[in-house]
Amino acid sequence: MEIKTTRQDYIHNLEQLQQKVTAMGLAASSAVCRAMEALTTGNAALARQVMQEDDRIDDMIVEIENRCLLLIAKQQPIAHDLRIIATGFKISTDLERIGDHAFDIARTELELPRERGVRPEDFRFIRELADSAVEMLDLSIQAYKHADVLLAEEVCKKDDAMDEQFARAFQECSPLMSEGPAGVRLGTQLLFIAHFLERIGDHAVNIAEWVIYLETAERIRKSEKHG
């Protein structure tokens, strides 16, 4: 009876780890969405709030890492159990970096040059990138939560379109760059944001690849799988 109880506790701890990773994913997605809202509405107070709450995501990765280390030390897991722990550790690292990018987007909102005036059309390509990045992130989190390999593969396939959007961002910024120093400064800041969003998409692909590894034991990089 004691061995059975120990095994039950161990399974419960693995489930809790996955729940914590999922919660961290939802927090990271929310941070990106709120950072973009702050950017597109010029809401400096919201931008500062996103920056302040980045500590919460940092605390979450510390808790997840500690859980992973304790599970390894106490249970010496193998096979699928070990992959649960390894992917929890890896995915939380990607999520922490996504939180950092949300912080960067919020900080950039506070640094945007306002002397030229910011028009809604200035953010059109940024919003498109953000929509794609958040969609990929949310799908990767759902794939992890539901152990859905097919959904994870869909996330990987979306990355090429995201890369094309990022390439178009440079073209979209060309008119801004011709508007003098203020336009150049604004265009430069928007390109930084485009880069942050493109990296969020890359991290979403990483998460999806870890889901595939978790369920199949195959570690296949996107570059190997899709071209």
C-alpha positions in Angstrom: 0.0 0.0 0.0 2.8 2.4 0.8 4.4 1.9 -2.7 1.1 2.5 -4.4 0.6 5.7 -2.5 4.1 6.9 -3.4 3.4 6.2 -7.1 0.1 8.0 -6.9 1.9 11.0 -5.3 4.5 10.9 -8.0 1.9 10.9 -10.8 0.1 13.8 -9.0 3.4 15.7 -8.9 3.9 15.2 -12.6 0.4 16.4 -13.3 1.0 19.4 -11.2 4.2 20.2 -13.1 2.3 20.2 -16.4 -0.5 22.4 -14.9 2.2 24.9 -13.7 3.7 25.0 -17.2 0.3 25.5 -18.8 -0.5 28.3 -16.3 2.9 30.0 -17.1 2.0 29.7 -20.8 -1.3 31.5 -20.3 0.4 34.2 -18.2 3.0 34.7 -21.0 0.3 35.0 -23.7 -1.6 37.5 -21.6 1.5 39.6 -21.1 2.1 39.7 -24.9 -1.6 40.7 -25.5 -1.5 43.4 -22.9 1.8 44.8 -24.0 0.4 45.1 -27.6 -2.7 46.8 -26.2 -0.5 49.3 -24.4 1.5 49.9 -27.5 -1.4 50.4 -29.9 -3.5 52.5 -27.5 -0.6 54.5 -26.1 -1.5 53.4 -22.6 1.6 54.1 -20.6 0.1 52.9 -17.3 -0.7 49.5 -18.8 2.8 49.3 -20.3 4.3 49.9 -16.8 2.0 47.3 -15.3 3.1 44.7 -17.9 6.7 45.5 -17.0 6.1 45.2 -13.3 4.2 41.9 -13.6 7.2 40.3 -15.5 8.5 39.3 -12.0 5.5 37.0 -11.7 6.6 35.0 -14.8 10.1 34.9 -13.5 8.9 33.5 -10.2 6.9 30.8 -12.1 10.0 29.5 -14.0 11.9 29.3 -10.7 9.1 27.2 -9.2 8.9 24.9 -12.2 12.7 24.4 -12.3 12.7 23.5 -8.6 9.8 21.0 -9.2 11.8 19.4 -12.0 14.9 19.1 -10.0 13.1 17.6 -7.0 11.3 15.1 -9.2 14.6 14.0 -10.8 16.4 13.8 -7.5 13.7 11.9 -5.6 12.2 9.6 -8.3 15.0 9.0 -10.9 12.4 9.0 -13.7 12.8 7.2 -17.0 11.1 7.1 -20.4 7.9 9.2 -20.7 8.1 10.4 -17.1 11.6 11.8 -17.7 10.4 13.5 -20.9 7.6 15.2 -19.0 10.1 16.7 -16.6 12.6 17.6 -19.4 10.0 19.3 -21.5 8.6 21.1 -18.5 12.0 22.6 -17.9 12.6 23.5 -21.6 9.2 24.9 -22.3 9.3 27.1 -19.2 12.5 28.5 -20.5 10.9 29.5 -23.8 7.9 31.0 -21.9 10.2 33.0 -19.7 11.8 34.5 -22.8 8.4 35.2 -24.3 7.6 37.1 -21.0 10.9 39.1 -21.5 9.7 40.0 -25.0 6.4 41.2 -23.7 8.4 43.3 -21.2 10.5 44.7 -24.1 7.3 45.6 -26.1 5.8 47.4 -23.1 9.1 49.3 -22.5 9.3 50.3 -26.2 5.8 51.8 -25.9 7.2 54.2 -23.3 10.1 55.1 -25.6 8.2 55.8 -28.8 8.9 59.2 -30.2 5.6 61.1 -30.0 6.6 64.4 -31.6 5.6 63.1 -35.1 2.3 61.7 -33.8 1.5 58.0 -34.0 -1.2 57.1 -36.4 -3.2 53.8 -36.4 -1.8 52.8 -39.8 1.7 52.8 -38.3 0.8 49.7 -36.3 -1.0 47.7 -39.1 1.9 45.3 -39.8 2.7 45.1 -36.1 -0.8 44.0 -35.2 -0.7 41.4 -38.0 2.6 40.0 -36.6 1.2 40.1 -33.0 -1.9 38.2 -34.1 0.2 35.5 -35.7 2.6 35.2 -32.8 -0.2 35.0 -30.1 -2.1 32.5 -32.2 1.0 30.3 -32.5 1.7 30.6 -28.8 -1.8 29.8 -27.8 -1.9 26.8 -30.1 1.4 25.5 -28.7 0.1 25.8 -25.2 -3.1 23.9 -26.1 -1.0 21.3 -27.8 1.0 20.8 -24.7 -2.1 20.8 -22.4 -3.9 18.2 -24.5 -0.8 16.2 -25.7 -1.9 17.0 -29.3 0.9 16.2 -31.7 -1.1 17.2 -34.8 -1.8 20.6 -33.3 1.9 21.0 -32.5 2.8 20.2 -36.1 0.3 22.9 -37.2 2.2 25.4 -35.1 5.5 24.4 -36.8 3.9 24.9 -40.3 2.7 28.4 -39.4 6.3 29.6 -38.8 7.1 30.1 -42.5 4.2 32.5 -42.9 5.3 34.3 -39.7 8.8 34.7 -41.3 7.2 36.2 -44.4 5.3 38.7 -42.3 8.5 39.7 -40.6 10.2 40.3 -43.9 7.3 42.5 -45.1 7.7 44.6 -41.9 10.8 46.1 -43.4 8.9 47.2 -46.5 6.1 48.6 -44.4 8.6 50.7 -42.5 10.0 52.3 -45.6 7.5 55.2 -45.8 8.1 56.0 -42.1 11.9 56.2 -42.7 11.4 58.9 -45.3 9.6 61.2 -42.9 12.7 62.7 -41.4 14.4 62.0 -38.0 11.1 61.5 -36.1 9.9 59.0 -38.7 13.3 57.2 -38.6 13.1 56.8 -34.8 9.6 55.6 -34.9 10.3 53.1 -37.7 13.3 51.8 -35.9 11.3 51.2 -32.7 8.6 49.4 -34.6 11.1 47.2 -36.3 12.4 46.3 -32.8 8.9 45.3 -31.8 8.5 43.3 -35.0 11.7 41.4 -34.1 10.4 40.7 -30.6 7.1 39.3 -32.1 9.0 37.2 -34.6 11.1 35.7 -31.7 7.8 34.9 -29.8 6.7 32.9 -32.9 10.1 31.1 -32.8 9.6 30.2 -29.1 6.1 29.0 -29.9 7.6 26.6 -32.5 10.2 25.5 -29.9 7.3 24.7 -27.5 5.5 22.8 -30.2 8.6 20.8 -31.0 9.0 19.9 -27.3 5.4 18.6 -27.4 6.2 16.4 -30.3 9.2 15.1 -28.4 7.2 14.5 -25.3 4.7 12.4 -27.1 6.9 10.6 -29.7 10.4 10.6 -28.2 11.5 12.2 -31.5 13.5 15.4 -31.4 12.9 17.0 -34.8 13.8 20.5 -35.5 11.6 22.6 -37.7 14.4 23.1 -40.2 14.7 19.4 -40.6 11.0 18.7 -40.8 9.7 21.4 -43.1 12.7 22.1 -45.3 
